[in-house]
Amino acid sequence: MTVTEQVTNEIALLKKKCTPRQSLCCDAALTVYNALGKGHSGHSWYVAVSIFERFARHKNRLDIAEHCWLTACSQTYENPAEYNNSLYGDLCLKSAVDAYCAFCTVRLGDGSELTDGDWVFTRDILHKMMNELPLTPIEEDEDCWQQVGKGPDGSKRYQCSRIFSLFKDVYPDGRVDYRDDWVVAAEVRDDGSTSYWNSGVCTKLAEEMFGPFVKFPYNGCTTRYKVYRKCFNSVDGDPGSYDMVWIQYILTPEGKKVPINRYLIEQKGGDDRSVTADEFLATLREREPRVHEARIERAKRRIAKAKENNNQEHIDYWQRELDTETQKPFTFGITEFPKENSDWLPAVK
């Protein structure tokens, strides 16, 4: 099922519970949603949505939207993380303005304009659609599950057709586990950079402490738990290839910082083994010379490849990397790790 089909189905479910006038608002929201998403995907979609939501705080103020658009299009964006470049930002902004104009000029089936109540109702629908939330609560016995895989223990995994991030695992003994991948976000801190993605291990840890997160009737995830962790390069892997993870702490939606300090080492076959802080540090110390050698060999390979392509810029870059590696032994830069949180030690296989 595509996202468009999923959103259309959600609108159909909501209209069954709406008044005739609210049903017309549902159609208006779907029209604007489709207009906003035209030609966008991935990050550009979210940029356009964020701009649109700023506009949507005002009712029928096309002058505000047009002024913002003309002003923004005439300057160079200074926030590359949000807009990437001026052309990219202009396209996202134009899409948001077009959708907002459609929003402001929409007419109901009887030709009347949206009242304040209609406006709020339509805007709330759009907000849920843009954040991939169900428009009506999901019931536990609802027929909205499709099997997407099987586990080695005989369990079957199903994905919800109403929220693509919602899954359930049905085990041979009849036990059922539910998981929404959007509830827990794993943030990696490595060399000063951060990135978010879903992690089964981090989700399991957070659920054992704060869960269960999925309770029926389920209205979707509106807040997130963030698991902060530091990953360490595998011995033979390029940057971005990790097999040792230090789970540092969890940040709750209320801003509470809960220390975890769990240490995981990936085993052959992909399973993670939980170890003590001392064993984790000893493993890092043992592999530092091998990582050092691997980084030197990688730099040499990149220099050779750059010479084949006659790319002087890449040659200079990797030569600097090689010089740095050969002049100073590699170290992870950590002398000790905090001890595990003795108040909370859930089993992690």
N, C-alpha and C positions, 0 to 999 in steps of 0.2 A: 504494500500500500504506500502510495506517495504521500508527501506532506500535504499537498493540495487536497487529495482524497480524504485524508485524516481530518483536516480542518472542515471540509464540507460535511463530513459525517457528524462532527461535533455540533455544527450549526443545526443540522437536522434534528439531533437529539434535544437540543435546547428549545427549538421551536415547538416541540411537543408539549412543553411546559409553560409556554408564553401566551400572553394575550395577543390578539390580532395586531395591535399596534407595536408591541414588543417584537413580534415576528417580523414586521417590516424593518425594525431596527437591526435585527439579525442579518437580514439581507443586505442592508446598508453597510454593516460592519464587514461582511464577507467581500463586498465590492471594493471597499477601501483597502482591505488586507491584500487582495490580489493585485491591486494597483501599486501598493507599496512594494510588494515582492517582485514585481516585473523586472527581469534583467539582473536580479541580484541573487547571490548565494554566499554562504559562509560568512566571513567577517563583514563584507560590504552590506549584507542584510542587517546585521546587528547595528552597524553604524547608522544606516538609514532609519532603523527603528528608534534608536536613541534620539536622533534629531526630531523625528516625528512626535515622539512623546513630549519633547520640550514644547513644540508648537501646540499640542493638544491640550495643554493646560489652559489655553484661552479659547473662547467660543466665538466663532465667526469673526476672527481678527485676521483676515487675509493680509491686511497691511503689515502686520507684524511678521508674518511668514515671508512675504515678498521682500521686506526690508532686510531681514536676516539673510535671505538668499543672495540678494544683490551685493550686500556688504561682504559676505563671506567669499563670493566668487571673484571679488575684485582685489583680494589680498592673498598672500602666501601663507598657508597654514604652518603654524609653528609647533604643532603636536603631531609628529609623524606616527606615533603609536596609535593615534585615533584615525587619522586621515591618510597616512602613508605618503601621499603627495597631493598637490592642489587639484589635479584633474580627477583623481580618485575621490577626493572629498567633494568636489563640485557635483559629480555624478550621484553620489549618495544623497547630498543635500537637495538636488533637484528632484530626485525620486521622492524624498520625504515631503517636499513642498507640493508636488503634484498630488500625492495622496492626501495631504492636509487640505488642499483646495477642494478635492472631491468630497472630503469629510464635511467641510463647511457649507458646500452647496448642495448636499444631498437632500432629496425630497422623498417623503414617504409616498406610499401608494395612492393616497388621496390628494397628493399635490401639496400638502402642507409641509412646513419646515419642521426641523427637530426642535422640540421644546427643551427647556433645561433638563427635565427628567429624561427625555429621550436621549439627549446628548450624553448624560452621565451613563445611562444604560449601554449605549452603543460604545462609548469609550472603554467601559469596563470589559465588554466582550473583546474588543480589540487588544486590550492589555493582556488578557488571558491567552488569546491566540498568538500574540507576539512572543509570549514567554512559554509557549508550548504547554499550557495548563488545560485541563479538561474544563469544558463549559458547564458540565453537570457532574456530580460526584460519581466515581467509579465504585460499583458494588462488587463484593467478593465473588459472588456467583454469576457475575455478568459474562455473557458469551462474547469475549473480546480478546481471546488469547490464541496465539498461533505458535506451534512448536518450532523452535529454531535450533535445537541441538540436544545432545545426550551427554551425560557425565559418565566417567569410568565406573562409578558406583551404581549404575543403572538408573540414575535420576534423569528426568526429562526437563529441559528448560523451555519456557514459553515466554513470548514477548507480547506485551499489551498493544493492541492496535489503536488505542486511544491516546496513550502516552508512550512514545517509542523508548523512553528511558526506563520504563517499568517492566520488571521481569519477575517470574516466579519459577522456583525449582520444585518439582514434585518427586519425592523419593519413594522407593519401593515399599517402605513401611507405612506410607500414607501421609507422612509429614510434608508440609508445604512451607517454603520460605519465600518471602517477597523482598525485592530490592529495587530501589529507584536510584539509578546511577547518578542522578543530579543532586542527591542529598549530600553526598560526601565528595569533596574535591581534594585531590592530592596535589600539593604544591612542592615542587622540587627546588631546592636551593643549592646551586652548584656554581662556583666561580662567580657569584654575585647575580646570576640570572634566575628567573623564576618562570615556571610554566605550570598550568593546571591540566590534569586529566583524571579520568576515573581509574580507581585502583581497587581490585577486589579485596586485597589484604587490608587496605586502609578502611574500606567500607565495613569489613567485618569487625575490625578493632573499634570503630566508632559505634557500631550497632551494639556491641557487647557492653559498652559503657553507657550509651544514651538511648539506645533503641528499645523496641523496634520502631523504625521510622515510618513504615507503611501500615496505616490503620484504616480500616474500612468503616464507612464510605470514605474513599480517598479523593482528595481535592488537588493532588499534585504537590510538588515541592516549591515553596516560596522562600525558604531560607536554607543556607548551606553550612555544613560543618567543613572546616578547612584543616587538613592534616598536613603539617609541615614536616618535611623530611629532607635528608641530604643523601644523595646517591654517590657512589664511588665507582670509578671506571673499572671495567673488567680488565684482566691482564692483557688479553690479546685484542680487545675491542677498540674501535675508533671512538672519538669523543661522542657521547650520547649512548654508548653501550655500557650498561651498568649491571652489576650482579651482587652488590652489597648496599644495603639500605639502612640508614639510621633514622627511625621514626622519632622525631623530637617532641612534638606536642600537637594537641588539637585545639583549635580556636572555635568556640561555639558561636552560634548566631548572636548570642547576647554579648560577645566579646570576652568571654571568660577563657583564659589560657590554662589548659590542663596538661601538665607534663606527662609524657609517655616513656620516652627513652627505651624503645625496643630496637633490637638489632637483628637484622635478617640477612642471611647469606643464601643466594640461589644455588640449588643443587642441580645435578644432572637430571634432566627431565623437566626442569622448570619449577619444581617445588621450592618453597622458601623454608629454611631452617632457622629457628629462633635460637640465638646464642647470647652469652653474657657479654657485658661491656669489655671485660678483659680479653675474652676470646676474640671478639670483634677487632680490638686494637692489635692483638698479636697477629691476626690474619692480614691486616693492613701492612704491618711492619714487614711481614714475610714477603708480601707481593710487591713492595715498593721498587726493589731493584728490577724485577721483571717488567713492571709497568714502565720504568725508565727506559729499558732496552726496547720495548715495543714502541714507545713514542719516538725514539731515535730512528728506528727502522721505518716507521710510518712517514716521518719527515723526508727521509731519503727517497722513499717510493714516490712521494708527491713531487719532489724536485725532479726526479727522472721523468715523471709524467708531464710536468710542466715544460721540460726541455723538448719532449717529443712534440708538444703542441706549440712550441715557440712562444710561450706565455711568460714574458719577463716579469710581469707583476707577481704572478704566482711563484716564480722561481725565487724572487727576492723575499717574499713572505715566508716561504718554507725554509729558506736558508737562515733567516733570522730565528725561526723556531728551532732549527737544528743546532745553531750556535748556542742558543739558550739551554737546550737540553744537555749538550755535551759539556758545557762549562759548569753546570751545577747539578748534583744528583737530584733526582725527583723525590719529592716527599709529599704526602697528603697534608702535611702541616698541622697534624693533630697529635697532641702528646697524651691526652687521656679523654675518656668519655664519662658522662654522668652515669651513675648507677641507675638500674631499672627502678621504675616507680613501684615500690613494694606494696603500695595500697591497692594497686590494680595490675594484676598480671594474668590476663586471659590467655588461654592456650592458643598458640599460633603454630600450626604445623608447617 
